Amino acid sequence: MEKLLSHREPMDMPDPLFPIKLHRTHANEYGSLLFNHHWHEHIEFLFFIEGEAMIECNSERLYVSAGDLVVLNSTDLHHGINLSDNLFYFAVIADPSLLHSQSVDAVEMKYITPITQNRISFQNKISNDAEINACVHSLIQEYEKREYGYELAVKSYLYRLLAILLRKYIVRLLKPNEYELRRKNLERFDPIYQYIEENYQSKIMVEELAKQVNMSRFYFCRLFKEITNKTISEYVNFVRINKSEYLLRNTSMSISEIALATGFNDIYYFSRLFKSYKKVSPSKIRRHGGEL
């Protein structure tokens, strides 16, 4: 079997001396995948300008729209799906090394080190915060204009953003050993997420998955549920249903063909499961031409 890719996303920076980057993302296919399940040690901010999307972060579904900010802490397992015909958002990704001081001071010890080690975690979705939005807008504007001194301005807005988050949106404080354990467990399950993404159409056996990471079936199931808040069957069905919604909205395949193509042999079971996940039947999506 071809070696599976890790879900720990590599993060090359355009300027290693100023390790922060900005992506503009446009999407116009309802139900299309914005990014697969992955995690990284960087801090990432998704700022939504237009449209709607679903960002799942550590098994919690965040439904976002214009003006919302999604904060992705280091080691947050996340993926995204477009829920509109015209989605536009910015992704700001910062390497933790950008935040460190040259000497150990109170700022470094009390705030920066715990943030970069994910011992301090922030609320993932932030809505209707004018102070946050103004700060992010200014950071993006400085980065895109790149006028003389923009690095200083961008870094200052990044520190300002972290200060607001520290004052208003802390949700978790981890001990160093708790952070390291989570990181190791995420790395162990990297090949499992990739395998499911590549083989969701086929029958997936829990025993085979457990064997890939050298665990007993019982321990594998318990740890997988702890990390994703889903059983293996729930996670596989979640992937399949999302794939099927994309096909319903963007292809002329029949509902029966879509069910088979996404791993369901029983169209009635597929329809019931689809409705339980999406709160609407696949036939209704098809009748409305993908627009609801």
C-alpha positions in Angstrom: 0.0 0.0 0.0 1.3 3.5 -0.9 2.5 5.3 2.2 -0.3 7.5 3.6 0.2 11.2 3.9 0.1 12.8 7.3 -2.7 15.1 8.4 -0.2 17.3 10.0 -0.1 20.0 7.4 3.3 21.2 6.3 3.5 25.0 6.5 6.2 26.6 4.3 6.5 30.3 4.8 7.2 32.7 1.8 9.6 34.7 4.0 11.4 32.6 6.7 12.5 35.8 8.3 8.9 36.9 8.7 6.9 33.7 9.1 3.3 34.8 8.5 1.2 34.3 5.4 -2.2 35.4 4.1 -4.4 33.4 1.7 -7.5 34.7 -0.1 -10.0 31.9 -0.7 -13.0 32.1 -3.1 -15.4 29.1 -3.6 -18.6 29.0 -5.6 -19.7 25.3 -5.4 -22.1 24.6 -2.6 -21.0 21.6 -0.6 -17.4 21.6 -1.9 -14.6 20.8 0.4 -12.6 23.8 1.5 -9.9 21.7 3.2 -9.6 18.1 4.4 -9.1 17.1 8.1 -5.7 18.3 9.2 -3.9 20.0 12.0 -0.8 22.0 12.5 1.3 23.7 15.1 0.7 27.2 13.7 -2.0 29.6 14.8 -4.5 30.2 12.1 -7.3 32.8 11.7 -10.1 32.4 9.2 -11.9 35.7 8.6 -15.1 35.5 6.5 -16.1 38.3 4.2 -18.9 36.9 2.2 -21.0 33.7 2.1 -21.4 30.8 4.6 -19.4 27.7 5.5 -19.2 24.9 8.0 -15.9 24.6 9.8 -15.6 21.5 12.0 -13.1 22.0 14.7 -12.3 19.1 17.2 -15.7 17.6 16.3 -17.7 20.8 16.9 -19.5 22.2 13.9 -19.2 25.9 13.5 -21.6 27.5 11.0 -20.0 30.8 10.0 -20.9 33.8 7.8 -19.7 37.3 6.9 -18.0 39.0 9.8 -17.2 35.8 11.7 -13.6 34.9 12.8 -12.6 31.3 13.4 -9.5 30.8 15.6 -7.7 27.6 15.0 -5.4 26.9 17.9 -2.3 24.7 17.6 -3.2 21.0 17.2 -6.9 21.8 16.6 -8.2 19.1 14.2 -10.3 20.9 11.5 -11.8 20.8 8.1 -14.2 23.0 6.1 -17.2 22.8 3.7 -18.6 25.6 1.6 -22.3 26.3 2.2 -22.9 29.0 -0.4 -22.6 29.9 -4.0 -20.2 32.8 -3.3 -17.8 32.3 -0.4 -14.9 34.6 0.3 -12.6 34.5 3.3 -9.0 35.3 4.4 -6.7 32.8 6.1 -4.0 34.3 8.2 -1.4 31.7 9.3 1.4 32.6 11.8 4.4 30.6 12.8 4.8 30.6 16.6 8.4 31.7 16.2 7.1 35.1 15.0 5.7 35.8 18.4 8.8 34.9 20.6 10.9 37.6 22.2 14.7 37.5 21.9 14.9 37.4 25.7 12.8 35.8 28.4 10.5 38.4 29.8 7.1 38.5 31.5 5.2 38.7 28.2 7.1 35.6 26.9 6.6 33.6 30.1 3.0 34.5 30.9 1.5 34.7 27.5 3.5 33.8 24.4 5.0 30.4 25.5 1.7 29.1 26.8 -0.1 30.2 23.6 2.5 28.6 21.3 2.5 25.4 23.3 -1.3 25.3 23.1 -1.6 25.4 26.9 -3.8 28.4 26.4 -6.6 27.8 23.8 -9.1 30.3 22.5 -12.7 30.1 21.6 -12.9 28.8 18.0 -15.8 31.0 16.7 -16.1 34.7 17.4 -19.0 36.7 16.1 -20.0 40.4 16.2 -16.9 41.7 17.9 -16.1 45.1 16.4 -12.8 45.3 18.2 -11.6 41.9 16.8 -12.9 42.7 13.3 -11.2 46.1 13.1 -7.9 44.5 14.2 -8.1 41.7 11.6 -9.0 44.2 8.9 -6.0 46.4 9.7 -3.7 43.4 9.8 -4.9 42.2 6.4 -4.6 45.7 4.9 -1.1 46.1 6.1 0.0 42.7 4.8 -1.5 43.3 1.4 -0.3 46.8 0.9 3.3 46.0 2.1 4.2 49.6 2.6 7.5 50.4 4.3 7.4 49.1 7.9 4.5 46.7 7.2 6.2 43.9 9.1 6.2 46.0 12.2 2.5 47.0 11.7 1.4 43.4 11.0 3.2 42.0 14.1 1.7 44.8 16.2 -1.8 43.9 15.1 -1.1 40.2 15.7 -0.1 41.0 19.3 -3.2 43.2 19.6 -5.4 40.4 18.4 -3.9 38.0 20.9 -4.4 40.5 23.7 -8.1 40.8 22.9 -8.4 37.0 22.8 -6.6 36.6 26.1 -8.9 39.1 27.8 -12.2 37.8 26.3 -12.0 34.4 24.7 -9.8 31.9 26.7 -11.6 28.6 26.9 -8.9 26.1 28.1 -5.7 26.0 30.0 -3.7 22.8 29.5 -0.7 21.5 31.4 2.4 20.8 29.3 2.0 17.1 29.6 -1.6 17.3 28.5 -0.6 19.2 25.4 2.1 16.8 24.5 -0.2 13.8 24.9 -2.8 15.4 22.6 -0.1 16.1 20.0 1.2 12.5 20.0 -2.3 11.1 19.7 -3.1 13.3 16.7 0.1 12.2 15.0 -0.8 8.5 15.6 -4.2 8.9 14.0 -3.0 10.9 10.9 -3.0 7.8 8.7 -6.5 6.8 9.8 -8.1 10.1 8.7 -6.3 9.9 5.4 -7.2 6.2 4.8 -10.9 7.0 5.4 -10.8 10.0 3.0 -9.3 7.7 0.3 -11.5 4.6 1.0 -14.9 5.9 2.1 -16.6 4.2 -0.8 -15.5 0.8 0.4 -16.3 -1.2 3.5 -14.0 0.0 6.3 -13.2 -2.5 9.1 -12.4 -1.2 12.5 -9.9 -4.1 13.1 -7.9 -3.1 10.0 -7.8 0.5 11.1 -6.6 -0.5 14.6 -3.9 -2.7 13.1 -2.6 0.3 11.1 -1.7 2.1 14.4 -0.8 -1.0 16.3 -3.6 -0.8 18.8 -6.2 -3.2 20.2 -9.7 -2.7 18.8 -11.0 -1.6 22.2 -8.2 1.0 22.9 -8.4 2.3 19.3 -12.1 2.9 19.4 -11.9 4.6 22.8 -9.0 6.9 21.8 -10.6 7.7 18.4 -13.9 8.8 20.2 -11.9 10.8 22.7 -10.1 12.8 19.9 -13.0 13.2 17.4 -16.1 12.9 19.6 -17.3 10.4 17.0 -17.3 6.6 16.8 -15.6 5.1 13.7 -19.0 4.5 12.0 -20.2 8.0 12.8 -17.0 9.5 11.4 -17.1 7.4 8.2 -20.8 8.2 7.7 -20.0 11.9 8.2 -17.4 11.8 5.5 -19.7 9.9 3.1 -22.7 12.2 3.7 -20.6 15.3 3.0 -19.3 13.7 -0.2 -22.8 12.8 -1.3 -24.1 16.3 -0.7 -21.4 17.7 -3.0 -22.4 15.2 -5.7 -26.1 16.0 -5.3 -25.5 19.7 -5.8 -22.8 19.6 -8.5 -23.5 16.5 -10.7 -26.3 15.0 -12.7 -25.9 11.6 -11.0 -29.1 10.0 -9.7 -29.6 9.7 -6.0 -29.2 5.9 -6.3 -25.9 6.3 -8.1 -24.7 8.8 -5.5 -25.6 6.5 -2.7 -23.6 3.7 -4.3 -20.7 6.0 -5.1 -20.3 7.1 -1.5 -20.4 3.7 0.1 -24.2 3.1 0.7 -25.7 -0.1 -0.7 -29.2 0.7 0.7 -30.7 3.9 -0.8 -33.4 4.1 1.9 -30.8 3.9 4.7 -28.8 6.5 2.8 -31.8 8.9 2.6 -32.6 8.5 6.3 -29.0 9.1 7.3 -28.6 12.1 5.0 -31.7 13.7 6.5 -30.5 13.1 10.0 -27.2 14.8 9.2 -28.4 17.6 6.9 -32.0 18.1 8.2 -33.2 17.9 4.6 -33.8 14.9 2.3 -31.5 14.3 -0.7 -34.5 14.3 -3.0 -35.4 17.8 -1.8 -31.9 19.1 -2.6 -32.1 17.5 -6.0 -35.6 19.0 -6.8 -34.4 22.5 -5.9 -31.3 22.1 -8.1 -29.0 22.3 -5.1 -30.5 25.5 -3.8 -32.5 25.7 -0.5 
